[in-house]
Structure formats: structure tokens, C-alpha cells
């Protein structure tokens, strides 16, 4: 299946554009692709801006291992690379199958807020090349951890691969039956943080799984927000995401509850001694949480405000902005806890 290509085949490399792909929000559409070199075009197509959630999950796992004095630097770096690679594969795979199934069409929300790999110079066959290359890197990392950490590694890696496949590549994808959001919670919470702790430290930790819960809820809220924003389109195209199943009002309520539970869970973790009181540093993200709750207390406006970037993403944007700050603040609290691990209630 061929894709349209309106930009020159070759453009001068511009590293500054590569950095811009990872910060801010999605590149606005319609966007001229004439100023993007092939690497920048790939990064925007792979939605590099959202990869921060996998970076943060890796750091959380590493800090928990450091707190227990079981940190291994090489294992942490390989985990970081592996989780980012897996996330990039998931993004590309999602777009590949969305395009092949006729969901990512010209008027779809996905085509409007940033570049789509199938319409930014790649066709079905050439898109499989970067997916295969990233997959080879991921497999090599899994084999390394299998060798040094044993077969339990394969349980975590296998669960992640299965969820990645089921999310969008399976004949009946999870995101089409209202389970994609739950999968996001499991992947970026217990699997990445709890499993990440295992491959770094060489052992399991109940605390790591518990401390993963607030961050997993935050990531799930990002996806729920996105699916609220594209609900009307999904309804007309037979895509039964969780907001389609629940309805818009209930989905917005669910997301507000999820944001509240992130902070309630932190308090419980501190009171029970699972985490140190330093984790209250995460409260610096509360203003953004309150802003997200305010936005999600009303339906999305029919048109974007002047100068708004990333439309039609509205609920998704406030959830992403909140979780990005929450993640770094959560990491700061865990870092302080790693320095003074005995400071617990």
C-alpha cells in the first residue's frame, strides 16, 4: 500500500529538529514536511514526544533498585534502551495497523496532530524496516537479560510483547474492545517498573510493583484522554475504545478519579512505609492535576482556541502535561528516598 510523499527524498540533516521532536507537544498539522530531514521525519512520525513516559518508568525502576542498594549501571542502561525501543515499536506498529485497517484515514484525528509514518515518506514495506531494526535491538537486550537474570526475564518480556501484539496487531485488538487503556496501565506500571526493577536488581520487589501504581495510572489517563478526544471518530469507525464503551461523560469522570487516585495512593504508600515521605515531592504536579480535572469536567470545545497546537487532542494534552511533570517530581521524591532510604513512617 503506497503512501503519498510531498517532500524531497533527501534533505540536509538538522540535529536541532531531532531534539525538538522530543519536547513540547506534537508537531501541528497541517505541517510542511519540507524542513524535516529523514531522521526528524521519522522521530515525529514515531511520536517521539511521548517516549518520555518510558524513560521515566525506566528511571523509577532504577531508583528503586538504588534505594535497595542493588543497582547495576549496565542493566539500567540496557533497560532504558529496551523500553524506549519497545515503545517506539508500539507507536509505529499502531500506525501501521491503523493505516492497513482503514482507521487512520485522511480525516482521522491521528492524521491531524502530527506526522503519520504512512504519509510521511514510508510505505507498508519500508515502515517494516525500522520496526524490524528496533525489534532486533530489543531481542538482543532480552537475550542478554535472559543470560544474566534467568528465565523470569522471559516472563516479563513475553508479557510485554504479548500486550504489544494484542493492543493493535491482533485480529481483535485490545484497543477495539475497551481494554487498551488497562493494557497501558499494566505495561507502564507493573511491567516496566516492577519488571525493570527485576532486571536491574536481579530480584523481585513487592514495593516496586506497588510504587508503580501511581505512575501506571498517570500513563493510562493519557490514553483515556486521547480516546475521549477522538471518541466521535471512533464511534463512526467501529473502534470501541474504553470511552466509547463508557460514554464521554463517564470516561471523563473515570479519568478524574484516576488522577485523584495517583495522589491518594502516594499517601497510602507513605503511611504504610512502602515509600519515604520524600515522595510527597510529587505534589508539585497538583496544579496541573487540578487543571486537568477542570478541563475534563466539561466536554471538549467544538473548535480549538486561537494558536492551539495539537488539535483535536484536548483532554490528552492536559493529561500528558500533568503526567510529564508528575513523573519527574515522582522521580525526584524517589531519588531523595534513595539517598535516605531509612526515612520512613
C-alpha positions as CSV (number, residue, x, y, z in Angstrom):
1,X,0.0,0.0,0.0
2,X,1.7,3.1,-1.2
3,X,1.7,6.4,0.7
4,X,1.9,10.0,-0.6
5,X,5.3,11.7,-0.4
6,X,5.3,15.5,-0.9
7,X,8.7,16.3,0.4
8,X,12.2,15.9,-1.2
9,X,13.7,12.4,-1.0
10,X,16.8,13.9,0.7
11,X,17.2,16.9,3.0
12,X,20.2,18.2,4.9
13,X,20.4,16.8,8.4
14,X,19.3,19.2,11.1
15,X,20.0,17.8,14.6
16,X,18.1,20.7,16.3
17,X,15.0,19.3,14.8
18,X,15.7,15.9,16.3
19,X,15.7,17.5,19.8
20,X,12.5,19.4,19.1
21,X,10.8,16.1,18.3
22,X,11.2,15.0,21.9
23,X,9.9,18.2,23.7
24,X,6.8,20.3,23.8
25,X,3.7,18.8,22.2
26,X,3.0,17.1,18.9
27,X,4.0,18.9,15.7
28,X,1.0,20.9,14.5
29,X,-0.8,19.8,11.4
30,X,-1.1,20.6,8.6
31,X,2.7,20.8,8.8
32,X,5.1,21.4,6.0
33,X,7.5,18.5,5.7
34,X,9.9,20.4,3.6
35,X,12.0,21.4,6.6
36,X,12.3,17.9,8.0
37,X,15.3,15.7,7.3
38,X,14.7,11.9,7.2
39,X,15.6,11.4,10.9
40,X,13.4,14.3,12.1
41,X,10.6,13.0,9.9
42,X,11.0,9.5,11.5
43,X,11.0,10.9,15.0
44,X,7.9,12.9,14.5
45,X,6.2,10.0,12.8
46,X,7.2,7.7,15.7
47,X,5.7,10.3,18.2
48,X,9.0,10.8,20.0
49,X,7.4,13.3,22.4
50,X,5.5,10.6,24.1
51,X,8.6,8.3,24.6
52,X,9.3,10.3,27.8
53,X,6.9,8.1,29.7
54,X,9.1,5.0,29.0
55,X,12.2,7.0,30.0
56,X,10.6,7.9,33.3
57,X,9.4,4.4,34.0
58,X,13.0,3.2,33.5
59,X,14.4,5.8,35.9
60,X,11.8,4.9,38.5
61,X,12.8,1.2,38.3
62,X,16.5,2.2,38.6
63,X,15.9,4.4,41.6
64,X,14.1,1.7,43.4
65,X,17.0,-0.7,42.8
66,X,19.3,2.1,44.0
67,X,17.3,2.5,47.2
68,X,17.7,-1.2,47.9
69,X,21.4,-0.9,47.1
70,X,21.0,-3.4,44.2
71,X,21.6,-1.0,41.3
72,X,23.6,-2.2,38.3
73,X,24.5,0.6,35.8
74,X,24.8,-1.6,32.7
75,X,21.5,-3.3,33.3
76,X,19.8,0.1,33.9
77,X,21.1,1.5,30.6
78,X,20.0,-1.6,28.7
79,X,16.6,-1.5,30.3
80,X,16.3,2.2,29.4
81,X,17.2,1.4,25.8
82,X,14.9,-1.6,25.6
83,X,11.8,0.1,27.0
84,X,12.2,3.1,24.7
85,X,12.7,0.8,21.7
86,X,9.6,-1.2,22.6
87,X,7.6,1.9,23.0
88,X,8.8,3.2,19.6
89,X,7.9,-0.2,18.0
90,X,4.4,0.1,19.6
91,X,3.8,3.6,18.1
92,X,4.9,2.5,14.7
93,X,3.0,-0.7,14.8
94,X,-0.1,1.1,16.0
95,X,0.1,3.4,13.0
96,X,0.9,0.6,10.6
97,X,-2.1,-1.5,11.5
98,X,-4.3,1.6,11.9
99,X,-3.5,2.5,8.3
100,X,-3.8,-1.0,7.0
101,X,-7.2,-1.4,8.6
102,X,-8.5,1.8,7.2
103,X,-8.8,3.5,10.6
104,X,-6.1,6.1,10.0
105,X,-7.7,7.8,7.1
106,X,-7.4,11.4,5.8
107,X,-10.0,12.8,8.2
108,X,-8.9,10.8,11.3
109,X,-7.6,12.6,14.4
110,X,-4.3,10.7,14.1
111,X,-3.6,12.4,10.7
112,X,-4.2,15.9,12.1
113,X,-2.0,16.3,15.2
114,X,1.4,15.1,13.9
115,X,3.0,13.3,11.0
116,X,1.9,9.7,10.2
117,X,4.6,7.3,9.1
118,X,2.5,6.0,6.2
119,X,2.0,9.5,4.8
120,X,5.4,11.0,5.5
121,X,7.6,9.1,3.0
122,X,7.1,5.5,4.0
123,X,5.0,2.7,2.5
124,X,4.0,-0.5,4.1
125,X,7.2,-2.3,3.2
126,X,9.6,0.4,4.2
127,X,7.9,1.0,7.5
128,X,8.6,-2.6,8.4
129,X,12.4,-1.9,8.1
130,X,12.7,0.4,11.1
131,X,10.3,-1.8,13.1
132,X,12.5,-4.8,12.3
133,X,15.7,-2.9,13.2
134,X,14.3,-1.8,16.5
135,X,12.9,-5.3,17.1
136,X,16.4,-6.7,16.6
137,X,17.8,-4.4,19.2
138,X,15.0,-5.3,21.6
139,X,15.6,-9.0,21.1
140,X,19.3,-8.7,21.8
141,X,18.6,-6.9,25.1
142,X,16.1,-9.6,26.1
143,X,18.7,-12.3,25.3
144,X,21.3,-10.5,27.4
145,X,18.9,-10.3,30.4
146,X,17.9,-13.9,29.9
147,X,21.5,-14.9,30.2
148,X,22.3,-12.8,33.3
149,X,18.9,-12.8,35.1
150,X,17.5,-16.2,34.2
151,X,14.1,-17.3,32.8
152,X,12.0,-14.9,34.8
153,X,13.2,-12.2,32.4
154,X,11.3,-14.0,29.6
155,X,8.1,-13.8,31.7
156,X,8.3,-10.1,31.9
157,X,9.5,-9.6,28.3
158,X,6.9,-12.1,27.0
159,X,4.1,-10.4,28.8
160,X,5.2,-7.0,27.3
161,X,5.4,-8.5,23.8
162,X,2.0,-10.2,24.1
163,X,0.4,-7.0,25.2
164,X,2.1,-5.0,22.4
165,X,0.8,-7.5,19.9
166,X,-2.7,-7.7,21.4
167,X,-3.0,-3.9,21.6
168,X,-3.1,-3.2,17.9
169,X,-1.8,-6.1,15.8
170,X,-4.1,-8.9,16.9
171,X,-7.2,-9.7,14.7
172,X,-9.3,-8.2,17.5
173,X,-7.0,-5.6,19.1
174,X,-7.4,-4.7,22.8
175,X,-8.0,-1.0,22.0
176,X,-11.1,-2.0,19.9
177,X,-12.7,-3.8,22.9
178,X,-12.2,-1.3,25.6
179,X,-9.1,-2.9,27.1
180,X,-6.3,-0.9,25.6
181,X,-6.3,1.6,28.5
182,X,-5.9,-1.2,31.0
183,X,-3.0,-2.6,29.0
184,X,-1.3,0.8,29.2
185,X,-1.6,0.8,33.0
186,X,-0.1,-2.8,33.2
187,X,2.7,-2.0,30.8
188,X,3.9,1.3,32.1
189,X,3.2,0.4,35.7
190,X,3.9,-3.2,37.0
191,X,5.7,-4.5,33.9
192,X,8.1,-1.6,33.2
193,X,8.7,-0.6,36.8
194,X,8.3,-4.0,38.6
195,X,9.9,-5.9,35.8
196,X,12.5,-3.2,35.3
197,X,13.5,-3.5,38.9
198,X,14.0,-7.2,38.5
199,X,16.4,-7.0,35.6
200,X,18.4,-4.2,37.2
201,X,18.5,-5.7,40.7
202,X,18.3,-9.4,40.0
203,X,15.4,-10.0,42.2
204,X,11.7,-9.2,42.7
205,X,10.3,-6.5,44.9
206,X,6.7,-6.1,46.1
207,X,7.4,-2.5,46.8
208,X,8.4,-1.8,43.2
209,X,5.1,-3.2,42.0
210,X,3.2,-1.0,44.5
211,X,5.2,2.1,43.8
212,X,4.5,1.6,40.0
213,X,0.7,2.1,40.6
214,X,0.6,5.9,40.6
215,X,2.8,6.2,37.5
216,X,0.8,3.5,35.7
217,X,-2.4,5.4,36.5
218,X,-0.9,8.5,35.0
219,X,0.0,6.9,31.8
220,X,-3.4,5.2,31.5
221,X,-5.0,8.7,31.9
222,X,-3.1,10.0,28.9
223,X,-4.5,7.2,26.7
224,X,-8.0,7.6,28.1
225,X,-7.8,11.3,27.4
226,X,-6.7,10.7,23.8
227,X,-9.5,8.3,23.2
228,X,-12.0,10.8,24.7
229,X,-10.8,13.3,22.2
230,X,-11.3,11.0,19.2
231,X,-14.5,9.4,20.5
232,X,-16.8,10.7,17.8
233,X,-14.5,9.4,15.1
234,X,-14.0,6.0,16.8
235,X,-17.8,5.6,17.1
236,X,-18.3,6.1,13.4
237,X,-15.4,3.7,12.5
238,X,-16.3,0.8,14.9
239,X,-13.4,1.4,17.3
240,X,-14.7,0.5,20.7
241,X,-12.2,2.2,23.0
242,X,-13.0,2.5,26.7
243,X,-14.5,6.0,26.3
244,X,-16.7,4.6,23.5
245,X,-17.8,1.8,25.8
246,X,-18.4,4.0,28.8
247,X,-19.6,7.2,27.0
248,X,-17.8,10.5,27.1
249,X,-19.2,11.8,30.5
250,X,-18.3,8.5,32.3
251,X,-14.9,8.4,30.7
252,X,-14.1,12.0,31.8
253,X,-15.2,11.0,35.3
254,X,-13.0,7.9,35.2
255,X,-10.0,10.0,34.3
256,X,-10.6,12.5,37.0
257,X,-10.9,9.6,39.5
258,X,-7.6,8.1,38.1
259,X,-5.8,11.4,38.7
260,X,-7.1,11.6,42.2
261,X,-6.0,8.0,42.9
262,X,-2.5,8.8,41.9
263,X,-2.1,11.1,44.9
264,X,-4.2,9.0,47.3
265,X,-2.0,6.0,46.5
266,X,1.1,8.0,47.3
267,X,-0.2,8.9,50.7
268,X,-1.1,5.2,51.3
269,X,2.4,4.2,50.2
270,X,4.0,6.6,52.7
271,X,1.7,5.8,55.6
272,X,2.3,2.0,55.2
273,X,6.1,2.6,55.0
274,X,6.4,1.3,51.4
275,X,7.8,4.7,50.3
276,X,9.5,7.5,52.1
277,X,7.8,10.9,52.8
278,X,10.0,12.4,50.2
279,X,7.5,11.0,47.7
280,X,5.3,14.0,48.6
281,X,7.5,16.0,46.3
282,X,5.1,14.7,43.6
283,X,2.6,17.2,44.9
284,X,4.3,19.9,42.9
285,X,2.3,18.5,40.0
286,X,-1.0,19.0,41.8
287,X,-1.7,22.4,40.0
288,X,-1.5,20.6,36.7
289,X,-3.7,17.8,38.0
290,X,-6.3,20.3,39.1
291,X,-6.1,21.9,35.6
292,X,-6.6,18.5,34.0
293,X,-9.6,17.8,36.3
294,X,-11.0,21.2,35.4
295,X,-10.7,20.5,31.7
296,X,-12.1,17.1,31.9
297,X,-15.1,18.3,33.9
298,X,-16.7,19.6,30.7
299,X,-17.0,18.4,27.1
300,X,-14.2,19.2,24.7
301,X,-14.9,22.5,22.8
302,X,-16.1,22.3,19.3
303,X,-13.1,24.2,18.0
304,X,-9.6,24.9,19.3
305,X,-8.6,28.2,20.9
306,X,-6.5,30.5,18.7
307,X,-3.0,29.3,18.3
308,X,-3.7,25.9,19.9
309,X,-1.2,23.2,19.0
310,X,-2.1,19.6,18.6
311,X,-5.9,19.8,17.9
312,X,-8.0,17.7,18.2
313,X,-6.1,16.5,21.2
314,X,-7.6,18.3,24.2
315,X,-8.0,16.1,27.2
316,X,-5.0,14.1,26.1
317,X,-2.8,17.2,26.2
318,X,-3.6,18.2,29.8
319,X,-3.1,14.6,30.9
320,X,0.2,14.4,29.1
321,X,1.4,17.7,30.5
322,X,0.4,16.6,34.0
323,X,2.0,13.2,33.8
324,X,5.2,14.6,32.4
325,X,5.7,16.9,35.4
326,X,4.3,14.3,37.8
327,X,6.8,11.7,36.5
328,X,9.8,14.0,37.1
329,X,8.6,15.0,40.5
330,X,7.9,11.4,41.4
331,X,11.4,10.6,40.3
332,X,12.8,13.4,42.5
333,X,11.0,12.1,45.5
334,X,12.3,8.6,44.8
335,X,15.8,9.9,44.4
336,X,15.7,11.6,47.8
337,X,14.4,8.3,49.2
338,X,17.3,6.5,47.6
339,X,19.7,8.9,49.4
340,X,17.9,8.4,52.8
341,X,16.1,5.1,52.5
342,X,15.6,4.7,56.2
343,X,13.4,7.8,56.5
344,X,10.0,6.1,56.6
345,X,6.9,6.3,58.7
